[in-house]
Amino acid sequence: DREGNMIAALGADYGGRMLVKTDMKSGKTYVLAGMFEGKEFNALNDITIDQKGRIYFTDPRYLGHEPIRADGFAAYRLDPDGKVSRVATDCGKCNGILISPDQKTMYIVSNDNGWLAFENLKEGEKTLQGPHMLQAYDIDAASGNLSNRRTLIDYGKLDKPCSGPDGMIMDAEGNIWLASRCEWRPGIQVLNPQGKELAYIS
């Protein structure tokens, strides 16, 4: 964050399933959020922070031995006063999350492998894949709420379908640099804010 603290999204399988802050000077770690409405998160995945200090994070589940109590996959917002709000339940199996430099758009990846604990699949078993997409939402500047979801890229509907991306970062011009997990074209995709590919690094 802007104070130099490390903000971490802890996953499942002994990861802790919580949002934490580590003071890099003292080494002390503080739990920022561990539950929503009395239920533990699935397995936190990614974080983005807006200029007001609000932390947005995604909560999918790809592996883990812990019981699942959350209502589903979602994106959440932690406000500076400690309140946690669920901001997107229509983001698929939410993975990467990224806010634009102008603070007007939130990008969320859905990377749905169709399973909650892929390490438990037996030899020969397959899953029914869910949506693999790059999505965009409008952000309400005052409340921090998301609306107007749209799909920029549906990786399952490409001429040659593949798995969706993972983490993302944005440059000063607002272009998205994302880690592409596409089986036939893994690498880094560079996209404009509308999802048009500008460059590709194998």
C-alpha positions in Angstrom: 0.0 0.0 0.0 1.1 3.6 -0.1 2.6 3.3 3.4 4.8 0.5 2.2 3.0 -2.3 4.0 2.7 -5.7 2.2 -1.0 -6.6 1.6 -1.5 -10.3 1.0 -4.4 -12.4 -0.1 -4.0 -15.8 1.6 -5.4 -18.9 -0.1 -6.6 -22.2 1.3 -4.7 -25.4 2.1 -3.2 -23.9 5.3 -2.9 -20.5 3.7 -5.2 -18.9 6.2 -8.0 -17.7 3.8 -7.7 -14.1 4.9 -6.6 -10.6 3.9 -3.5 -9.5 5.9 -1.2 -6.5 6.2 2.4 -6.9 7.2 4.4 -3.9 8.5 7.7 -4.3 6.6 9.6 -2.3 9.3 8.4 -4.2 12.4 7.5 -7.5 10.7 4.2 -7.6 12.5 1.2 -9.0 10.5 -2.4 -7.9 11.1 -5.6 -9.6 9.9 -7.6 -7.1 7.8 -10.5 -9.5 6.9 -11.1 -13.1 7.7 -14.8 -13.6 7.1 -17.9 -12.2 5.4 -21.1 -12.3 7.3 -19.7 -14.8 9.7 -18.5 -17.2 7.1 -14.8 -17.9 6.2 -13.7 -16.9 2.7 -13.0 -19.7 0.1 -9.4 -18.9 -0.8 -8.4 -15.3 -1.5 -6.5 -14.8 -4.8 -5.8 -11.3 -5.9 -5.8 -7.6 -4.7 -6.1 -4.1 -6.1 -6.2 -0.9 -4.1 -7.9 2.3 -5.1 -6.7 5.9 -4.4 -9.0 6.1 -1.4 -7.3 3.1 0.2 -10.1 0.7 -0.4 -8.9 -2.8 -1.0 -10.7 -5.0 -3.5 -10.0 -8.7 -3.6 -11.2 -11.9 -5.2 -12.2 -15.1 -3.6 -12.3 -18.2 -5.8 -11.2 -21.7 -4.8 -8.9 -24.0 -6.7 -7.6 -26.3 -4.0 -7.7 -26.7 -0.3 -8.7 -29.2 2.4 -10.7 -26.8 4.6 -14.5 -27.0 4.5 -16.3 -24.4 2.3 -18.8 -22.2 4.0 -18.9 -19.1 1.7 -22.0 -18.6 -0.4 -20.1 -18.7 -3.7 -17.3 -17.1 -5.6 -17.2 -13.3 -5.4 -15.2 -10.1 -5.3 -15.1 -8.0 -2.1 -14.1 -4.5 -1.0 -12.5 -3.7 2.4 -13.1 0.0 3.3 -10.6 1.9 5.5 -13.0 1.7 8.4 -12.9 -2.1 8.3 -16.2 -2.8 6.7 -16.2 -5.7 4.1 -18.7 -5.5 1.3 -19.4 -8.0 -1.5 -19.2 -6.1 -4.7 -19.5 -8.7 -7.5 -21.3 -12.1 -7.5 -21.5 -12.2 -11.3 -17.8 -12.4 -12.0 -17.6 -16.2 -12.4 -14.7 -17.9 -10.6 -13.1 -14.5 -9.9 -9.3 -14.5 -10.2 -7.2 -11.5 -11.2 -8.6 -8.0 -10.2 -7.3 -4.6 -11.3 -8.5 -1.0 -11.0 -7.8 1.5 -13.9 -5.5 4.6 -13.2 -8.5 6.9 -13.6 -10.4 4.9 -11.0 -13.4 4.5 -13.2 -13.1 0.8 -14.3 -12.5 -2.5 -12.5 -11.3 -5.5 -14.5 -11.9 -9.0 -13.1 -10.8 -12.3 -14.6 -12.9 -15.4 -14.4 -10.8 -18.5 -14.6 -13.2 -21.4 -13.9 -11.7 -24.9 -14.0 -15.0 -26.3 -12.9 -13.7 -27.8 -9.6 -13.1 -26.8 -6.0 -10.1 -29.0 -5.3 -8.4 -30.1 -8.5 -5.8 -32.1 -6.6 -8.6 -34.6 -5.7 -9.4 -35.4 -9.3 -8.7 -39.1 -10.1 -6.8 -40.2 -13.1 -8.9 -39.9 -16.2 -11.5 -37.6 -14.5 -12.4 -34.4 -16.2 -14.3 -31.3 -15.1 -16.9 -29.2 -16.9 -15.2 -25.9 -17.5 -17.0 -22.7 -16.4 -16.5 -19.2 -17.9 -12.9 -18.0 -18.8 -13.3 -14.3 -19.3 -11.8 -10.8 -18.9 -14.6 -8.6 -17.6 -15.0 -4.9 -16.9 -17.2 -3.0 -14.4 -17.9 0.7 -13.8 -16.9 1.9 -10.4 -19.1 4.4 -8.4 -16.5 6.9 -7.1 -18.4 7.7 -3.9 -19.5 4.2 -2.8 -16.9 2.1 -4.5 -19.6 -0.2 -5.8 -19.4 -2.0 -9.1 -22.0 -2.0 -11.9 -22.5 -2.4 -15.7 -20.6 -5.7 -16.1 -19.4 -6.4 -19.6 -17.2 -9.2 -21.2 -14.2 -7.9 -23.0 -12.8 -11.3 -24.0 -14.5 -14.7 -23.7 -11.6 -17.1 -23.9 -14.0 -20.0 -24.3 -15.5 -18.5 -27.4 -12.2 -17.8 -29.3 -11.7 -19.6 -32.6 -9.4 -21.8 -30.6 -10.8 -21.8 -27.0 -8.4 -21.8 -24.0 -8.1 -21.1 -20.3 -8.4 -17.5 -19.2 -5.7 -15.3 -17.8 -4.5 -14.9 -14.3 -2.8 -11.8 -12.8 -2.9 -8.3 -14.4 -1.2 -5.0 -14.0 -1.8 -1.7 -15.9 0.7 0.8 -17.3 0.4 4.6 -17.1 -1.5 4.7 -20.4 -4.2 2.4 -19.1 -3.1 -0.7 -21.1 -3.6 -4.1 -19.4 -0.6 -6.5 -19.1 -1.9 -9.9 -18.2 -0.5 -13.3 -17.7 -2.2 -15.5 -20.3 -2.7 -19.2 -19.4 -3.9 -20.0 -22.9 -2.7 -23.6 -23.5 -1.8 -23.0 -27.2 -0.4 -19.5 -26.6 1.0 -18.9 -23.1 2.7 -15.6 -22.3 1.9 -12.0 -21.7 -0.9 -10.2 -23.5 -1.0 -6.4 -23.7 -4.5 -5.1 -24.2 -6.0 -1.6 -24.5 -8.8 -0.7 -22.0 -11.4 -2.2 -24.4 -9.7 -5.6 -24.6 -8.0 -5.2 -28.0 -4.7 -6.9 -28.2 -1.8 -4.5 -28.7 1.2 -6.8 -28.2 2.0 -10.3 -27.1 5.1 -11.8 -25.4 5.6 -15.5 -25.7 
